Amino acid sequence: MPNTKNVEDKLERKKIKRTARKKAAPKAARTTPRGSNKKKAKKLTRGQSKR
């Protein structure tokens, strides 16, 4: 992404960012599923809240 901090006009800034996104190389596919590092809720006994 180019630095668009000093571009005052909003439409001009959006245009610069949009062209930069089109030129950028595509991201690689994920190797691990999203949210795999999240804390997993353990199954508790019936009736208790899980979180």
OpenMM code with the backbone's topology and positions (N, CA, C; nanometers):
from openmm import Vec3, app, unit

residues = "MET PRO ASN THR LYS ASN VAL GLU ASP LYS LEU GLU ARG LYS LYS ILE LYS ARG THR ALA ARG LYS LYS ALA ALA PRO LYS ALA ALA ARG THR THR PRO ARG GLY SER ASN LYS LYS LYS ALA LYS LYS LEU THR ARG GLY GLN SER LYS ARG".split()
positions = [
    Vec3(0.0841, -0.1189, 0.0000),
    Vec3(0.0000, 0.0000, 0.0000),
    Vec3(0.0889, 0.1256, 0.0000),
    Vec3(0.0589, 0.2174, -0.0867),
    Vec3(0.1343, 0.3428, -0.0846),
    Vec3(0.0897, 0.4293, 0.0335),
    Vec3(0.1776, 0.5190, 0.0738),
    Vec3(0.1436, 0.6091, 0.1836),
    Vec3(0.0553, 0.7205, 0.1288),
    Vec3(-0.0716, 0.7222, 0.1687),
    Vec3(-0.1659, 0.8224, 0.1185),
    Vec3(-0.2007, 0.9234, 0.2266),
    Vec3(-0.1129, 0.9360, 0.3260),
    Vec3(-0.1422, 1.0245, 0.4389),
    Vec3(-0.1498, 1.1706, 0.3949),
    Vec3(-0.0645, 1.2106, 0.2985),
    Vec3(-0.0615, 1.3512, 0.2599),
    Vec3(-0.1520, 1.3826, 0.1409),
    Vec3(-0.2324, 1.2858, 0.0942),
    Vec3(-0.3295, 1.3128, -0.0128),
    Vec3(-0.4578, 1.3607, 0.0539),
    Vec3(-0.4961, 1.4847, 0.0220),
    Vec3(-0.6108, 1.5456, 0.0904),
    Vec3(-0.7446, 1.4951, 0.0361),
    Vec3(-0.7573, 1.4859, -0.0971),
    Vec3(-0.8849, 1.4513, -0.1583),
    Vec3(-0.9194, 1.3045, -0.1338),
    Vec3(-1.0375, 1.2799, -0.0805),
    Vec3(-1.0784, 1.1444, -0.0443),
    Vec3(-1.0890, 1.0540, -0.1660),
    Vec3(-1.1504, 1.1035, -0.2745),
    Vec3(-1.1673, 1.0217, -0.3947),
    Vec3(-1.0324, 0.9889, -0.4577),
    Vec3(-0.9427, 1.0855, -0.4571),
    Vec3(-0.8081, 1.0628, -0.5110),
    Vec3(-0.7352, 0.9561, -0.4299),
    Vec3(-0.7495, 0.9646, -0.2989),
    Vec3(-0.6849, 0.8686, -0.2082),
    Vec3(-0.7388, 0.7268, -0.2339),
    Vec3(-0.8704, 0.7171, -0.2508),
    Vec3(-0.9321, 0.5867, -0.2764),
    Vec3(-0.8838, 0.5294, -0.4092),
    Vec3(-0.8698, 0.6175, -0.5097),
    Vec3(-0.8263, 0.5737, -0.6415),
    Vec3(-0.6842, 0.5174, -0.6349),
    Vec3(-0.5968, 0.5841, -0.5608),
    Vec3(-0.4578, 0.5384, -0.5464),
    Vec3(-0.4537, 0.4027, -0.4778),
    Vec3(-0.5311, 0.3884, -0.3721),
    Vec3(-0.5322, 0.2621, -0.2977),
    Vec3(-0.5899, 0.1490, -0.3822),
    Vec3(-0.6941, 0.1788, -0.4583),
    Vec3(-0.7584, 0.0765, -0.5393),
    Vec3(-0.6643, 0.0228, -0.6471),
    Vec3(-0.5896, 0.1138, -0.7112),
    Vec3(-0.4948, 0.0691, -0.8135),
    Vec3(-0.3826, -0.0119, -0.7507),
    Vec3(-0.3411, 0.0248, -0.6292),
    Vec3(-0.2351, -0.0502, -0.5612),
    Vec3(-0.2829, -0.1902, -0.5261),
    Vec3(-0.4108, -0.2026, -0.4873),
    Vec3(-0.4663, -0.3346, -0.4545),
    Vec3(-0.4720, -0.4235, -0.5785),
    Vec3(-0.5047, -0.3636, -0.6939),
    Vec3(-0.5130, -0.4414, -0.8173),
    Vec3(-0.3757, -0.4904, -0.8602),
    Vec3(-0.2714, -0.4078, -0.8385),
    Vec3(-0.1361, -0.4442, -0.8786),
    Vec3(-0.0745, -0.5475, -0.7860),
    Vec3(-0.1172, -0.5508, -0.6608),
    Vec3(-0.0547, -0.6387, -0.5612),
    Vec3(-0.0719, -0.7847, -0.5990),
    Vec3(0.0272, -0.8652, -0.5631),
    Vec3(0.0223, -1.0084, -0.5914),
    Vec3(-0.0860, -1.0727, -0.5073),
    Vec3(-0.1553, -1.1739, -0.5611),
    Vec3(-0.2617, -1.2379, -0.4827),
    Vec3(-0.2058, -1.3111, -0.3621),
    Vec3(-0.2803, -1.3089, -0.2554),
    Vec3(-0.2369, -1.3759, -0.1325),
    Vec3(-0.2459, -1.5265, -0.1495),
    Vec3(-0.1568, -1.5974, -0.0827),
    Vec3(-0.1574, -1.7434, -0.0893),
    Vec3(-0.2757, -1.7981, -0.0112),
    Vec3(-0.3187, -1.9171, -0.0468),
    Vec3(-0.4294, -1.9804, 0.0241),
    Vec3(-0.3858, -2.0125, 0.1663),
    Vec3(-0.4807, -2.0144, 0.2574),
    Vec3(-0.4493, -2.0401, 0.3985),
    Vec3(-0.4007, -2.1830, 0.4175),
    Vec3(-0.3019, -2.1969, 0.5063),
    Vec3(-0.2527, -2.3313, 0.5360),
    Vec3(-0.3263, -2.3887, 0.6561),
    Vec3(-0.3645, -2.3037, 0.7508),
    Vec3(-0.4402, -2.3487, 0.8673),
    Vec3(-0.5770, -2.2822, 0.8630),
    Vec3(-0.6779, -2.3456, 0.9176),
    Vec3(-0.8106, -2.2831, 0.9154),
    Vec3(-0.8147, -2.1569, 1.0003),
    Vec3(-0.9006, -2.0653, 0.9616),
    Vec3(-0.9149, -1.9400, 1.0366),
    Vec3(-0.9662, -1.9704, 1.1768),
    Vec3(-0.9129, -1.9001, 1.2764),
    Vec3(-0.9593, -1.9181, 1.4133),
    Vec3(-0.9075, -2.0442, 1.4785),
    Vec3(-0.8034, -2.1053, 1.4221),
    Vec3(-0.7523, -2.2296, 1.4805),
    Vec3(-0.6779, -2.2031, 1.6107),
    Vec3(-0.6311, -2.0767, 1.6309),
    Vec3(-0.5598, -2.0442, 1.7548),
    Vec3(-0.6539, -1.9991, 1.8659),
    Vec3(-0.7822, -1.9912, 1.8363),
    Vec3(-0.8782, -1.9466, 1.9381),
    Vec3(-0.8892, -2.0480, 2.0505),
    Vec3(-0.9184, -1.9981, 2.1695),
    Vec3(-0.9420, -2.0864, 2.2832),
    Vec3(-1.0663, -2.1693, 2.2565),
    Vec3(-1.0568, -2.2978, 2.2719),
    Vec3(-1.1720, -2.3843, 2.2510),
    Vec3(-1.2486, -2.3960, 2.3836),
    Vec3(-1.3812, -2.3929, 2.3750),
    Vec3(-1.4633, -2.4069, 2.4949),
    Vec3(-1.4750, -2.5549, 2.5263),
    Vec3(-1.4285, -2.5931, 2.6435),
    Vec3(-1.4374, -2.7334, 2.6829),
    Vec3(-1.5820, -2.7662, 2.7163),
    Vec3(-1.6220, -2.8891, 2.6896),
    Vec3(-1.7579, -2.9302, 2.7222),
    Vec3(-1.7691, -2.9478, 2.8727),
    Vec3(-1.8556, -2.8707, 2.9333),
    Vec3(-1.8761, -2.8794, 3.0775),
    Vec3(-1.9992, -2.9647, 3.1046),
    Vec3(-2.0245, -2.9871, 3.2305),
    Vec3(-2.1418, -3.0669, 3.2665),
    Vec3(-2.2680, -2.9925, 3.2245),
    Vec3(-2.3747, -3.0659, 3.2072),
    Vec3(-2.4995, -3.0057, 3.1607),
    Vec3(-2.5484, -2.8972, 3.2563),
    Vec3(-2.5950, -2.7886, 3.1976),
    Vec3(-2.6542, -2.6828, 3.2780),
    Vec3(-2.5605, -2.5687, 3.3103),
    Vec3(-2.4304, -2.5873, 3.2961),
    Vec3(-2.3389, -2.4761, 3.3250),
    Vec3(-2.3118, -2.3979, 3.1982),
    Vec3(-2.2865, -2.2671, 3.2162),
    Vec3(-2.2551, -2.1877, 3.0984),
    Vec3(-2.1160, -2.2233, 3.0489),
    Vec3(-2.0970, -2.2222, 2.9172),
    Vec3(-1.9708, -2.2683, 2.8608),
    Vec3(-1.8634, -2.1609, 2.8619),
    Vec3(-1.9026, -2.0335, 2.8658),
    Vec3(-1.8010, -1.9273, 2.8637),
    Vec3(-1.8253, -1.8324, 2.9787),
] * unit.nanometer
topology = app.Topology()
chain = topology.addChain("A")
for resn in residues:
    res = topology.addResidue(resn, chain)
    for name in ("N", "CA", "C"):
        topology.addAtom(name, app.Element.getBySymbol(name[0]), res)
